[in-house]
Amino acid sequence: MPLNQNDTEPKTYPWRIPPQADEPAPQPGTPAPEEENDRIPWRKLLKYLLIGLVGMFLLLVLFDKIIMPWYVKLGDVETVPNVVGLPFDSAKVKLEERGFEVRKGESRNDDKYPAGAVAQQLPYGGAETKHGRRVYLTISLGTEMIAMPNMVGMQVREARITLMRAGLDIGEITYEYNDTVIRDLIFSQSIPPQVGARPGSLINVVVSRGPTTRYTLMPSLVSLDVEQARTRLENAGLVLGVVRYKEDGGWAPNIVLEQSVAPYAKVAERAAIDVVVAAAPGSMGPTPQGDEASQPDEPTVKNVDEGEKKPTNEKKPATEKKKN
């Protein structure tokens, strides 16, 4: 600090901190002073931890052996009856008779117990608990039902896929004739649509064979022998009907000249087809006179459906044996 000429001592200022004297440097070989440590030693921390654990254990034992028995009045307990599987009303009466308070819990689907029965209880049956405690009952809604899909009008393959997606499967398949549903389509199912079905149920279906009256094409019989015409008709699902003879010198005997249904026309199956067959000239005999002329010319033919011969009113001429 600078000095004035007239001053013998340096000036002092009250707002300034006087300089501190420097501490002497430690001499070589002198040990440095130990720094104070405010942290708790780990041994003390371990000691406190062990004391805390022992205290918690003693508190739990006290709570379990003294406090809880006193609270539930040890020696005055009641065994909870098992009411699982009983209807709710019956289970409620049984529990209330033993002094318990019944509370109805949530409901859930259950495959083991029917709808309305107790599926679960809490506390469980056989447990010992305080007299008058609440018992919660879970009520079964029964098996979860699946809404049956409508398969009418489907083919079997499509119906099988639809059922599998819904958790079901197709059962027995029956085929029947149906006049309103075309062939190979389902027209009936064992469980109606939108009705509940158990998961994994087998659903029986009935498939249409088509209309009851089936049709076929009429084959051409002209220029065929009678037996050949009969065979062709049977192959087409038809039968030979009335056989009439007509003298015609242009055709060999027993050759079909005409047929009652035009060739390639649509005709019902098992229909009887009448034919006109050629006969040798003069083989039919003289034209009948009087009462014989009024009788129809209906020769005897075999009816395939009945397997019998129908009697005819016309007598066969003697020359008929020479046809073959």
C-alpha positions in Angstrom: 0.0 0.0 0.0 1.5 3.4 -0.9 2.4 5.8 1.9 2.0 9.6 2.0 4.9 11.8 2.7 3.5 13.1 6.0 2.2 9.7 7.1 4.3 7.3 9.0 1.7 4.4 9.0 -0.3 3.1 6.1 -3.9 4.0 5.7 -6.6 1.5 6.6 -10.0 1.2 5.1 -12.9 -0.3 7.1 -14.5 -2.0 4.1 -11.5 -3.9 3.2 -10.6 -7.3 4.8 -7.2 -7.2 6.3 -4.8 -9.6 4.8 -4.4 -13.0 6.5 -1.1 -14.3 7.5 0.0 -17.1 5.3 0.1 -20.5 7.1 3.5 -22.0 7.3 4.2 -24.7 4.8 4.5 -28.2 6.3 7.9 -29.4 6.9 9.1 -32.3 4.9 8.4 -35.6 6.6 5.5 -34.2 8.7 2.3 -36.2 8.3 -0.7 -34.3 6.8 -3.7 -33.7 9.1 -6.6 -36.2 8.7 -9.8 -34.8 7.1 -13.0 -35.1 9.0 -15.5 -37.7 7.4 -19.2 -37.1 7.9 -20.4 -40.4 6.2 -21.8 -43.3 8.2 -19.5 -46.3 8.2 -20.8 -49.4 6.3 -20.6 -51.5 9.4 -23.1 -49.2 11.2 -25.4 -49.3 8.1 -25.4 -53.1 8.1 -26.2 -53.1 11.8 -29.2 -50.8 11.4 -30.4 -53.0 8.5 -30.3 -56.2 10.5 -32.1 -54.5 13.4 -34.9 -53.3 11.0 -35.4 -56.8 9.5 -35.6 -58.4 12.9 -38.1 -55.8 14.0 -40.3 -56.4 10.9 -40.3 -60.2 11.5 -41.3 -59.8 15.2 -44.1 -57.4 14.1 -45.5 -60.0 11.6 -45.4 -62.7 14.2 -47.2 -60.4 16.6 -49.8 -59.5 14.0 -50.4 -63.2 13.0 -50.4 -64.8 16.4 -52.0 -62.1 18.6 -53.7 -59.3 16.7 -55.4 -61.4 14.0 -56.7 -64.2 16.4 -58.1 -61.4 18.6 -59.8 -59.8 15.6 -61.4 -62.9 14.2 -62.1 -64.3 17.7 -59.9 -67.4 17.6 -62.0 -70.4 18.5 -65.2 -68.9 17.1 -64.7 -69.7 13.4 -67.1 -71.3 10.9 -66.4 -73.7 8.1 -67.7 -72.5 4.7 -69.9 -75.1 3.0 -69.2 -76.0 -0.6 -72.0 -74.7 -2.8 -70.4 -74.9 -6.2 -72.8 -76.5 -8.7 -75.9 -75.6 -6.8 -78.5 -73.2 -8.1 -78.0 -69.7 -6.7 -81.1 -69.7 -4.6 -80.2 -73.0 -3.0 -76.6 -71.9 -2.4 -77.8 -68.7 -0.8 -80.1 -70.5 1.7 -77.4 -73.0 2.6 -74.8 -70.3 3.4 -77.2 -68.1 5.3 -78.2 -71.0 7.5 -74.5 -71.2 8.5 -74.5 -67.5 9.3 -72.7 -66.2 6.2 -73.6 -63.1 4.2 -74.1 -63.9 0.5 -73.0 -61.5 -2.2 -73.7 -62.2 -5.9 -70.6 -61.7 -8.0 -70.0 -61.5 -11.7 -71.5 -64.0 -14.2 -69.4 -65.8 -16.8 -69.8 -68.6 -19.3 -68.9 -72.0 -18.1 -68.9 -75.4 -19.9 -69.1 -77.4 -16.7 -72.0 -75.9 -14.9 -75.4 -75.1 -16.3 -76.8 -71.6 -16.5 -77.9 -70.2 -13.1 -75.6 -72.5 -11.1 -72.7 -71.4 -8.9 -69.5 -71.8 -10.8 -67.1 -70.4 -8.1 -67.2 -69.2 -4.5 -64.9 -67.1 -2.4 -63.9 -68.1 0.3 -63.7 -71.7 -1.1 -65.7 -74.5 0.3 -64.1 -76.1 3.4 -62.2 -72.9 4.4 -62.5 -71.8 8.0 -63.3 -68.1 8.4 -65.0 -65.6 10.7 -68.7 -66.2 11.4 -70.8 -63.8 9.4 -68.2 -63.2 6.7 -69.3 -62.3 3.2 -69.2 -65.1 0.6 -69.0 -64.1 -3.0 -70.6 -66.4 -5.6 -69.9 -66.4 -9.3 -72.9 -67.5 -11.4 -72.6 -69.6 -14.5 -74.1 -68.4 -17.8 -73.8 -71.9 -19.2 -71.9 -72.9 -22.3 -71.2 -70.0 -24.7 -73.5 -70.5 -27.6 -72.7 -69.7 -31.3 -75.3 -68.2 -33.5 -76.1 -70.8 -36.2 -75.3 -69.5 -39.8 -77.9 -69.9 -42.5 -76.7 -72.6 -45.0 -79.9 -72.9 -47.1 -79.0 -72.5 -50.7 -75.3 -73.3 -50.2 -73.3 -76.2 -51.6 -71.8 -78.7 -49.2 -68.3 -77.4 -49.5 -69.3 -73.8 -48.9 -71.4 -74.8 -45.9 -68.5 -76.8 -44.4 -66.2 -73.7 -44.6 -68.8 -71.5 -43.1 -69.4 -73.8 -40.2 -65.6 -74.3 -39.5 -65.2 -70.5 -39.3 -68.0 -70.4 -36.7 -66.4 -73.1 -34.6 -68.8 -75.8 -35.8 -68.6 -78.7 -38.3 -70.9 -80.5 -40.8 -72.4 -83.8 -39.7 -74.6 -86.2 -41.7 -75.4 -85.3 -45.3 -78.7 -86.6 -46.7 -79.9 -86.3 -50.3 -83.6 -85.9 -51.1 -85.7 -84.7 -54.0 -87.0 -81.2 -53.8 -89.2 -79.4 -56.4 -88.2 -75.8 -55.3 -84.4 -76.1 -54.7 -82.0 -77.0 -57.6 -79.8 -80.0 -57.4 -76.7 -80.1 -55.1 -77.9 -77.2 -52.9 -78.8 -77.5 -49.2 -82.5 -76.9 -48.4 -82.6 -78.0 -44.7 -80.3 -78.0 -41.6 -80.7 -79.7 -38.2 -80.4 -76.4 -36.2 -82.3 -73.5 -37.6 -80.4 -70.2 -38.5 -79.7 -67.8 -35.6 -80.4 -70.4 -33.0 -77.6 -71.0 -30.5 -75.3 -74.0 -30.9 -72.5 -75.4 -28.6 -69.0 -75.0 -30.0 -67.9 -78.0 -31.9 -71.5 -79.2 -32.6 -72.1 -81.3 -35.8 -74.8 -79.9 -38.0 -76.7 -82.3 -40.3 -77.9 -81.0 -43.6 -80.2 -82.2 -46.4 -79.1 -81.7 -50.0 -81.5 -81.5 -52.9 -81.4 -84.1 -55.7 -83.5 -81.8 -57.9 -87.2 -82.0 -58.8 -89.1 -85.1 -58.0 -90.0 -85.5 -61.7 -86.9 -85.8 -63.7 -86.8 -85.3 -67.5 -84.8 -86.9 -70.3 -84.5 -86.5 -74.0 -86.6 -88.7 -76.2 -84.4 -91.0 -78.4 -85.3 -91.7 -82.1 -86.8 -95.1 -82.5 -87.8 -95.0 -86.2 -86.2 -97.8 -88.3 -85.2 -99.8 -85.2 -86.4 -103.3 -84.4 -88.9 -103.5 -81.6 -86.4 -105.1 -79.2 -83.8 -102.5 -80.2 -86.3 -99.8 -79.5 -87.1 -101.2 -76.1 -83.4 -101.3 -75.2 -82.9 -97.7 -76.3 -85.9 -96.6 -74.3 -84.6 -98.3 -71.1 -81.2 -96.7 -71.5 -82.9 -93.3 -71.6 -85.0 -94.0 -68.5 -88.2 -94.7 -70.5 -90.4 -97.8 -71.0 -92.0 -99.2 -74.1 -95.8 -98.6 -74.1 -98.5 -99.8 -76.5 -97.3 -101.5 -79.7 -99.6 -101.2 -82.7 -99.0 -103.0 -86.0 -99.5 -101.5 -89.5 -99.2 -103.2 -92.8 -96.4 -101.6 -94.8 -94.6 -103.3 -97.7 -91.8 -100.8 -97.7 -90.4 -101.9 -94.3 -89.4 -105.2 -92.9 -91.7 -106.7 -90.2 -91.3 -105.5 -86.6 -89.6 -102.3 -87.6 -90.7 -99.1 -85.8 -92.5 -96.7 -88.2 -93.9 -94.1 -85.7 -93.4 -93.1 -82.1 -95.8 -91.2 -79.8 -93.2 -88.6 -78.7 -91.1 -86.8 -81.3 -87.4 -87.5 -81.2 -85.2 -85.3 -78.9 -88.2 -83.9 -77.1 -88.2 -83.4 -73.3 -90.1 -86.2 -71.6 -90.5 -87.3 -68.0 -88.5 -90.3 -66.9 -90.2 -93.7 -66.7 -92.8 -92.4 -69.2 -94.4 -95.1 -71.5 -93.7 -94.5 -75.2 -96.2 -96.0 -77.8 -94.9 -97.1 -81.2 -96.3 -98.3 -84.5 -94.6 -101.3 -86.0 -94.6 -102.5 -89.6 -96.4 -105.7 -90.4 -96.2 -107.8 -93.6 -98.9 -107.0 -96.2 -101.9 -109.3 -95.7 -100.7 -110.5 -92.2 -103.3 -108.5 -90.4 -106.2 -110.5 -92.0 -109.5 -109.2 -93.4 -110.9 -106.0 -92.0 -113.3 -106.8 -89.1 -117.0 -106.3 -89.8 -119.9 -105.5 -87.4 -119.1 -105.7 -83.7 -115.5 -106.6 -84.3 -114.9 -103.3 -86.2 -115.9 -101.3 -83.2 -113.3 -102.9 -80.9 -110.0 -101.0 -80.7 -106.9 -102.5 -82.3 -104.8 -103.0 -79.1 -102.4 -106.0 -79.2 -101.0 -107.6 -76.1 -97.8 -105.8 -74.9 -95.8 -106.3 -71.7 -96.0 -103.4 -69.2 -92.5 -102.9 -67.8 -93.6 -101.1 -64.6 -96.2 -103.8 -63.5 -94.4 -106.8 -64.9 -97.8 -108.3 -66.2 -99.5 -108.7 -69.5 -102.7 -106.7 -70.1 -105.4 -108.6 -71.9 -106.5 -107.3 -75.3 -109.8 -107.5 -77.1 -108.3 -108.2 -80.5 -107.5 -111.7 -81.7 -104.1 -112.2 -83.2 -104.4 -113.4 -86.8 -103.1 -116.8 -87.6 -100.5 -115.3 -90.1 -98.8 -113.4 -87.3 -96.7 -116.4 -86.4 -94.9 -116.0 -89.8 -93.5 -112.6 -89.1 -90.2 -113.8 -87.8 
